[in-house]
Amino acid sequence: MRISVEGGGCVGFKYNLSLSLQDDKSKICSDDLIFSSDNESIVIDRESFTFLEGSTVEYVDSMIKSGFYIKENPTAEQSCSCGTSFTPNLEKLKKNI
């Protein structure tokens, strides 16, 4: 899974979570961070990691939605109700840089 952050969404920045059905190592850049556990990997570019450090990824399967999402982001000051975008806390970001 690749997780990234980009400008947009309801409150400033939005999460992008994408699953690759193939083991495509050509899409991994030299400055990407890779976190692995139980034969599963999460790939995050360094800039996005600044916004995601300490976050929790969770899988939800319900009538309303199914899929992976960022459950908890300690650098977020505010999140939208759907959980796909956030406003970063600038003070916490400064500590991560």
Secondary structure, DSSP 8 states (H G I E B T S, - for coil): -EEEEEE-SSSSEEEEEE--SS--GGG--TTEEEEEETTEEEEEEHHHHHHHTT-EEEEEE-SS-EEEEEEE-TTEEEE-TTSSEEEE-HHHHHHH-
